Amino acid sequence: MHKNILVTGSNGQLGTEFQYLVSDKDSLDKFYFTNSDTLNITNKEALRSFIIENKIDTIINCAAYTAVDNAEKESEIAYSVNAIAVEYMAELAKEYSLKFIHVSTDYVFDGTSHMPLREDDSTNPQGIYGKSKLAGEEAILNIKPEGAVIVRTSWVYSSIGNNFVKTMIRLGRERDELNVVCDQIGTPTYARDLARAILIILESKDNNKDVSIYHYSNEGTCSWYDFAKAIFEMAEIECKVFPISTTAYPTPAKRPLYSILNKDKIKETYSIQIPYWRESLKSCISLLN
């Protein structure tokens, strides 16, 4: 039986990758890709009308306010998109018995761990972005739509939109040298790989009725400095990169110093093969060159 699937945030990095993957596969499922211009997710009745009119049975929420620094002064907008809209989706998912998959972030942690972060580790967000995303998670956990899934991820990039990879390529071509933070450690995540993983979750015959949290990023670890060096190497850009500390590059929002995610749970539950971050970066850069 085919599904009617609402994908929010369709003009973002993850939503765009969903559109690419869906257009490339033979599926009976019908996808409804929406963005802020075509569906106001912060309006519960607008959401309800869309769900009823299109007989939606699944929601994949890729929409998010992700401007980490701007969130410090635009907290109302951040909470509206990252928490209130998620609460509405969770309520409607429960009311209409919809499958609900929501994408969250490593910023729900404080970055002080020295071990890969598990799904049940204590959360402690340090800025408005992380706090608003955690509020969205908590709404889902409190409302308990049956079988809902929260997928936390980190350092997302793709060949579209604004992200670290595209910024480094642009700056690397404009400048002879760059300073990049070397003491923040994590794992880059290619949005296309994340979209594939979510499609596997969507297609699985998972009978778990509780809300589940999973972690997903690519395999391996690096600092932003290592990431920048790899980008220039693969894009064949001659630009010197110098490592600097976080204290030498102050930002309005505090960044996690350590956000490596433990992915054992998602790999074991869904038999997902996760690519190494450098291999995925190479795939992405091939689309940009």
C-alpha positions in Angstrom: 0.0 0.0 0.0 1.4 3.4 -1.0 2.1 6.2 1.5 1.3 9.9 1.2 4.3 11.6 2.7 4.7 15.2 3.8 8.3 16.4 3.7 8.7 19.9 5.3 11.7 22.1 4.7 12.0 20.9 1.1 14.2 23.8 -0.1 16.8 23.1 2.6 19.8 20.8 2.3 18.1 17.6 3.6 14.8 18.3 1.9 16.5 18.9 -1.5 18.4 15.6 -1.1 15.1 13.8 -0.4 13.7 15.3 -3.7 16.8 14.0 -5.6 16.6 10.5 -4.1 12.8 10.2 -4.6 13.0 11.3 -8.2 15.6 8.7 -8.8 13.6 5.7 -7.4 10.6 3.7 -8.6 8.1 4.2 -5.8 4.3 4.0 -5.4 4.6 6.5 -2.5 3.5 10.0 -3.1 5.7 12.8 -1.7 4.4 16.3 -0.9 7.4 18.6 -0.6 6.6 21.9 1.1 8.6 24.9 2.3 7.7 28.1 4.2 6.1 29.6 1.1 3.8 26.7 0.5 2.9 25.5 4.1 3.2 27.5 7.3 4.1 24.8 9.8 3.8 27.2 12.7 0.0 27.4 12.0 -1.6 24.2 13.4 -4.8 24.6 11.4 -2.9 25.1 8.1 -1.0 21.8 8.9 -4.3 20.0 9.8 -5.9 21.2 6.5 -2.9 20.0 4.5 -2.9 16.6 6.2 -6.6 16.1 5.6 -6.8 17.4 2.0 -3.8 15.3 0.9 -4.6 12.2 3.0 -1.1 12.4 4.6 -0.1 9.3 6.6 3.6 10.2 7.2 5.5 13.4 8.1 9.2 13.8 7.7 10.2 17.1 9.3 13.3 18.5 7.7 12.3 22.1 8.5 14.4 23.9 11.1 15.7 27.3 12.1 19.4 26.5 11.9 21.1 29.9 12.0 23.0 29.1 15.2 24.3 32.6 15.9 21.2 34.6 14.8 19.1 32.4 17.0 20.6 34.2 20.0 18.8 37.4 19.0 15.9 35.8 17.2 14.8 33.3 19.9 11.1 33.7 19.2 11.5 32.6 15.5 13.8 29.8 16.5 11.3 28.4 19.1 8.4 28.9 16.7 10.0 26.7 14.0 12.1 24.3 16.2 9.7 23.7 19.0 6.1 25.0 18.5 5.8 23.7 14.9 7.2 20.3 16.1 4.7 20.2 18.9 1.8 20.8 16.4 3.1 18.0 14.1 3.4 15.6 17.0 -0.1 16.4 18.2 -1.5 15.9 14.6 0.6 12.7 14.2 -1.0 11.3 17.3 -4.6 12.6 16.4 -4.5 11.1 12.9 -2.2 8.1 13.6 0.6 9.3 11.3 4.2 8.1 11.1 6.4 11.0 12.3 10.1 11.3 11.7 11.8 14.4 13.0 15.4 15.6 12.5 17.3 17.0 15.5 20.9 18.0 16.3 24.0 17.4 18.3 23.5 20.9 19.8 21.1 19.4 22.4 24.4 18.3 24.2 26.9 20.6 25.9 30.0 19.3 24.1 31.9 18.4 27.3 31.8 14.7 26.8 34.9 12.7 25.8 33.1 9.6 24.7 30.8 9.3 21.6 27.4 10.5 22.6 24.6 7.9 23.0 20.9 8.6 22.6 20.2 8.4 26.3 23.1 10.6 27.5 22.1 13.7 29.4 21.2 16.7 27.3 22.4 20.2 28.2 22.1 22.7 25.3 24.2 25.8 25.6 22.5 28.2 23.2 19.0 29.2 21.9 19.3 26.9 18.8 20.1 23.8 20.9 17.5 24.7 23.5 14.8 25.2 20.9 15.7 21.9 19.2 15.6 20.1 22.5 12.2 21.7 23.2 11.0 20.1 20.0 12.3 16.7 21.0 10.7 17.0 24.4 7.3 17.9 22.8 7.4 14.6 20.8 8.5 12.6 23.9 5.6 14.1 26.0 2.9 13.8 23.3 4.1 10.3 22.3 2.8 9.9 18.7 2.9 6.1 18.1 6.2 4.9 16.6 7.6 8.4 16.2 11.4 8.7 15.4 13.8 11.4 16.3 17.1 11.4 14.3 19.9 13.6 15.7 22.7 14.5 13.3 25.7 16.8 13.1 27.8 19.0 10.8 25.4 18.7 7.9 26.5 19.8 4.4 25.5 19.2 0.8 26.0 20.6 -2.7 23.2 23.2 -2.2 22.4 25.8 0.4 24.8 27.5 2.9 27.2 25.1 4.6 30.8 24.8 5.7 31.9 22.9 2.5 30.6 25.6 0.1 31.9 28.4 2.3 35.4 26.9 2.4 35.5 26.4 -1.4 34.4 30.0 -1.9 36.9 31.5 0.6 39.6 29.1 -0.6 39.3 30.5 -4.1 39.3 34.1 -2.9 42.1 34.0 -0.4 45.6 32.6 0.0 45.2 31.5 3.6 42.6 30.9 6.2 42.4 30.3 10.0 40.1 27.4 11.0 39.1 26.2 14.5 41.0 23.0 15.4 39.6 22.2 18.9 36.0 21.4 18.0 35.7 17.7 17.2 32.8 16.0 15.5 31.8 14.2 12.3 30.6 15.8 9.0 27.3 14.5 7.7 26.5 14.5 4.0 22.8 15.3 3.7 22.3 12.8 0.9 23.5 9.9 3.2 21.2 11.2 6.0 18.2 11.3 3.6 19.0 7.7 2.5 19.1 6.5 6.1 15.7 8.2 6.9 14.2 6.5 3.8 15.4 3.1 5.2 13.7 3.9 8.5 10.6 4.9 6.6 10.5 1.7 4.6 11.3 -0.6 7.5 8.6 -2.8 9.2 9.4 -1.5 12.6 6.7 -2.4 15.1 8.0 -0.3 17.9 5.1 1.9 19.2 7.3 4.1 21.5 9.1 7.2 20.5 12.7 6.3 19.4 15.8 8.5 19.3 18.7 7.6 16.9 22.0 9.2 16.1 23.3 9.5 12.6 26.4 11.1 11.1 29.0 9.8 8.7 31.7 7.5 10.1 35.0 8.8 11.4 36.0 12.0 13.2 37.8 15.3 12.5 38.1 18.9 13.6 36.8 21.8 11.5 40.5 22.4 10.6 40.9 18.8 9.3 37.6 19.1 7.4 38.8 22.3 5.7 42.1 20.7 4.8 40.2 17.7 3.2 37.9 20.1 1.3 40.8 22.0 -0.3 42.7 18.8 -1.1 39.6 17.2 -2.9 38.6 20.4 -4.6 42.2 21.0 -5.7 42.3 24.5 -4.1 45.7 26.0 -3.2 45.0 27.7 0.1 47.0 27.5 3.3 45.0 26.6 6.4 46.2 27.5 9.9 44.7 25.9 13.1 43.3 28.2 15.7 41.5 27.7 19.0 37.8 28.4 19.7 38.8 31.2 22.0 40.6 32.9 19.0 37.3 32.9 17.0 34.5 34.1 19.3 30.9 33.7 18.1 27.5 34.8 19.6 26.5 31.2 20.2 28.7 28.7 22.0 29.7 25.6 19.9 30.1 22.1 21.3 33.8 21.2 21.6 33.0 17.5 21.2 29.9 16.2 19.3 30.9 12.8 18.1 27.7 10.7 17.9 27.5 7.0 18.8 25.6 5.3 15.9 25.4 1.7 17.1 21.7 1.9 17.7 20.7 3.0 14.2 23.1 0.6 12.6 21.9 -2.4 14.6 18.2 -1.6 14.4 18.0 -0.9 10.6 21.2 -2.6 9.3 22.4 0.7 7.9 25.8 0.9 6.3 27.3 4.3 7.0 29.9 5.8 4.7 33.2 7.2 5.9 33.1 11.1 6.0 35.9 11.5 3.5 34.3 9.3 0.9 31.0 11.2 1.2 32.8 14.5 1.0 34.4 13.4 -2.2 31.0 12.5 -3.7 29.7 15.9 -2.7 32.6 17.9 -4.1 32.4 16.0 -7.4 29.0 17.7 -7.8 30.4 21.2 -7.0 33.5 21.1 -9.4 
